[in-house]
């Protein structure tokens, strides 16, 4: 069994930044991620609010942060935690590949994209349904596509799809967008059509997606619309199972509760990034990762 000062769970912006700080404090530290480094931000078409970059793709920015982190800390990708146990002084982690013992953990497990939960959805993920316009957008150039949602992600995807020549429309369940004002202004400027007060009732096709049944929530009228692609951006749910497994407190939405030092209610267990809810912005996730790592260092040197 390998022993560590701190193990960071998740290699998104919070986890990578925590790794940079932990590594530079000379802690024996490791990052473990069930997928590839970068997290959900890899899917962001354009980032214009991270200090130092006027405009950069999520993939490029997280690749840069990942490379910087690798100078200081090992990152284990595609390693899934299957069990976590907390004793008085040690935390043990069992993954699908190894066992680890650590004095502390920083949970940066982020969120998972929410599904619509309508008939047909599971049949067409990757066969017309996508969560990532930057990964899949080009497949739909010149074709009809809907983006579902009214938040920052939905608008960002719609703008990117329009930009690369996809015939995109936005479908939102209310008559007002949730996205930040600058994105709302941009979608209006780009003249992307918005289908208001409308939800998806069913997704249909053969091997690939071919159409959706849309329902207007005011009139209840249903209409079948032929499309080639459907980009879902209907929010996220926190990946907090790892935390609750060792008694970490979460709020009513499932986000981990921390104090201003990113400490949870369990000693030597910290959390950072989107898993803590609140303002889900990249710069905040990075900041929380740094705060958590600095506090781990302070605690361990006592
Ligand atoms: P979000 O802000 O939670 O928005 C989700 C959208 O999906 C909402 O408009 C919601 O409608 C809609 N929705 C939820 N369930 C639905 C359903 N079953 N059917 C149809 N529509 C449904 O999620 P997000 O846009 O993915 O953003 C997640 C977080 O990351 C947010 O905190 C956001 O600020 C942040 N983020 C920031 C940026 C940026 O700064 N540029 C970019 C991306 C994400 P209602 O509005 O009616 O609730």
Boltz pocket constraint, residues with backbone or C-beta under 6 A from the ligand:
constraints:
  - pocket:
      binder: B
      contacts: [[A, 46], [A, 49], [A, 115], [A, 116], [A, 148], [A, 149], [A, 150], [A, 151], [A, 152], [A, 153], [A, 154], [A, 156], [A, 171], [A, 172], [A, 173], [A, 174], [A, 176], [A, 177], [A, 178], [A, 198], [A, 199], [A, 200], [A, 233], [A, 234], [A, 235], [A, 236], [A, 278], [A, 279], [A, 280], [A, 281]]
      max_distance: 6.0
